[in-house]
């Protein structure tokens, strides 16, 4: 087959560490799977329509929110979920995957992000009790989950750059199937999520792509590409 085509949902900024790491992450994961990977940045305020998105083999909602267009990002995430296209969300992608599922699966009217709508009643994504900007932490992985299988380990130590995460008040709603938490921090807060009824739909609040800066293959990026090859 030809090169895998990956669409990167987000507004490229060369100053963002994760954005600089993503090309290396895709290259390293592709080399590990012996496949060529090509990628396009999909600006959220100029998101291709569904017909154009069909040409990708996988979508990745990347860090550095707020995005220029939440609607653009959510439309692409919804496309990946409904069309069963392999999907990875990291940092801002994690946050927006929660909002998309809250709105369109669980019917949470006006599900919002506290960073862009601090006065909204249904802030599914809220400010973290402790900021994780340029922090690292060990997370526990749910046995048998896609994220645990990707790491082949019960734990992972990863880096963050965020101040927002899942609002605990909405955890019982959003994580009540088909989305479930697959990674938790020491306090029990969700740091990774996935859909049970999807070939590969996983998101993490941490930024696994940063591993590529050291020359190591990011496990979740490898799993994303493996799922794309299998489809």
C-alpha positions in Angstrom: 0.0 0.0 0.0 1.0 3.7 -0.3 2.0 5.9 2.6 -0.4 6.2 5.5 -2.1 9.6 5.6 -2.6 11.2 9.0 -4.6 14.3 9.5 -3.4 16.5 12.5 -6.4 18.4 14.0 -5.0 21.6 15.3 -3.4 25.0 14.5 0.3 24.5 13.9 2.6 26.7 16.1 6.3 26.1 15.8 6.7 27.4 19.4 4.8 24.5 20.8 7.0 21.6 21.9 4.5 18.9 21.1 4.0 20.3 17.6 7.7 20.1 16.9 7.8 16.5 18.3 4.9 15.2 16.3 6.7 14.7 12.9 9.4 12.8 14.7 6.8 10.7 16.5 5.1 9.7 13.3 8.4 9.0 11.5 9.7 6.8 14.4 6.4 4.9 14.7 6.3 4.4 10.9 9.8 3.0 10.9 8.9 0.6 13.7 6.0 -0.6 11.6 8.0 -0.5 8.4 5.6 1.9 6.7 5.8 5.4 5.3 3.7 8.1 7.0 2.6 11.4 5.5 0.7 14.0 7.5 -1.3 17.3 7.0 -2.0 19.9 9.5 -5.8 20.6 9.5 -6.4 24.1 10.8 -9.5 24.1 12.9 -10.9 27.3 11.3 -10.5 25.8 7.8 -11.4 22.1 8.6 -12.0 20.0 5.4 -15.5 18.6 5.0 -16.3 14.9 5.6 -15.6 14.0 2.0 -12.1 15.3 2.3 -11.5 13.7 5.7 -12.3 10.3 4.2 -8.9 10.4 2.4 -7.1 10.1 5.7 -6.2 6.8 7.3 -6.1 8.3 10.8 -6.8 11.5 12.7 -4.9 13.0 15.6 -6.3 15.9 17.6 -3.1 17.5 18.9 -2.1 19.8 21.8 -2.2 23.6 22.0 -5.8 24.6 22.7 -7.8 26.7 22.7 -8.1 25.9 19.0 -9.0 28.7 16.7 -12.3 26.9 16.1 -13.8 24.5 18.6 -16.5 23.7 16.1 -14.0 22.7 13.5 -12.1 20.4 15.9 -15.3 18.8 17.2 -16.6 18.1 13.7 -13.4 16.2 12.8 -13.4 14.3 16.1 -17.0 13.4 15.6 -16.2 12.2 12.0 -13.5 9.9 13.4 -15.8 8.5 16.0 -18.8 7.9 13.8 -16.8 6.7 10.8 -14.7 4.4 13.0 -11.5 6.0 11.8 -8.4 5.4 14.0 -8.2 8.4 16.3 -5.7 9.7 18.9 -6.2 12.8 21.0 -3.4 14.3 23.2 -3.7 17.1 25.7 -6.2 19.5 24.0 -7.3 16.6 21.9 -8.3 14.7 25.1 -10.3 17.6 26.3 -12.2 18.1 23.1 -12.9 14.4 22.7 -14.6 14.6 26.1 -16.7 17.5 24.9 -17.6 15.8 21.6 -18.8 12.7 23.3 -20.6 14.6 26.0 -22.5 16.6 23.4 -23.2 14.0 20.8 -23.4 10.7 22.7 -24.7 11.7 26.1 -26.7 14.7 25.1 -25.1 17.1 27.5 -26.5 20.4 26.2 -24.0 23.1 26.0 -21.0 20.9 27.1 -18.1 23.4 27.2 -14.5 24.0 28.0 -13.8 26.3 31.0 -10.9 27.9 29.2 -13.1 29.3 26.5 -16.5 29.4 28.3 -15.7 30.0 32.0 -19.3 30.9 32.8 -21.0 27.9 31.1 -23.2 25.7 33.3 -21.9 22.5 31.8 -18.2 22.8 31.9 -17.2 19.2 31.1 -13.6 20.4 31.0 -12.6 22.4 34.0 -9.4 23.8 35.5 -7.2 21.2 37.3 -6.8 21.4 41.0 -3.0 21.3 40.4 -1.6 22.7 37.2 0.3 20.2 35.0 2.2 22.7 32.9 5.6 21.2 32.1 5.0 18.5 34.7 5.4 14.7 34.6 3.5 12.0 36.4 3.1 8.3 36.7 -0.3 7.0 35.6 -1.9 3.6 36.2 -3.3 1.9 33.1 -6.5 -0.2 33.1 -5.5 -3.9 32.4 -6.6 -5.0 29.0 -7.3 -1.4 27.7 -5.9 -0.3 24.4 -3.7 2.2 26.2 -2.3 -0.5 28.5 -1.7 -2.8 25.5 0.2 0.0 23.7 2.6 0.5 26.6 2.7 -3.3 27.5 2.9 -2.1 31.1 0.6 -1.4 34.1 2.0 2.1 34.4 3.5 4.9 32.3 5.5 8.0 33.2 4.7 10.8 30.8 4.9 14.6 30.5 2.1 17.2 30.5 1.5 20.8 29.5 -2.0 21.6 30.6 -4.2 23.3 33.2 -7.5 21.7 32.3 -9.0 18.2 32.5 -12.2 16.3 33.0 -14.5 17.9 35.4 -15.2 15.3 38.1 -18.8 16.4 38.2 -19.3 15.0 34.7 -17.1 11.8 35.0 -20.1 9.6 35.9 -21.9 10.8 32.7 -19.2 10.9 30.1 -17.3 7.8 31.3 -20.5 5.7 31.5 -20.0 3.8 28.2 -19.0 3.6 25.5 -16.2 5.9 26.6 -14.2 4.6 29.6 -11.2 5.8 31.6 -8.1 3.8 30.8 -5.4 5.8 32.7 -5.6 7.4 36.2 -3.3 9.4 38.3 -2.5 8.7 41.9 -5.6 10.6 43.0 -7.8 8.5 40.7 -8.5 11.3 38.2 -8.9 10.2 34.5 -5.8 10.9 32.4 -6.6 8.6 29.5 -9.8 7.5 27.8 -11.0 5.3 25.0 -14.1 4.0 23.3 -15.0 0.4 23.7 -17.0 0.1 20.4 -14.3 1.6 18.1 -11.3 0.1 16.3 -9.0 2.7 17.9 -10.2 5.8 19.6 -7.9 6.8 22.5 -7.0 10.1 24.1 -4.6 11.2 26.9 -4.2 14.3 28.9 -0.5 13.8 28.8 1.6 14.3 25.7 3.1 10.9 24.6 4.6 12.5 21.4 7.3 14.1 23.5 9.0 10.8 23.9 10.1 11.1 20.2 12.4 14.0 21.2 14.6 11.4 22.9 14.5 9.1 19.8 12.1 6.6 21.4 9.0 5.4 19.6 5.8 6.8 21.4 3.7 3.6 22.1 0.3 5.3 21.5 1.5 6.8 18.1 2.7 3.3 17.1 -0.7 1.9 18.1 -2.6 4.6 16.1 -0.6 3.7 13.0 -1.0 0.0 13.5 -4.8 0.4 13.7 -4.7 2.4 10.5 -2.8 -0.3 8.8 -5.3 -2.9 10.0 -8.4 -1.0 8.7 
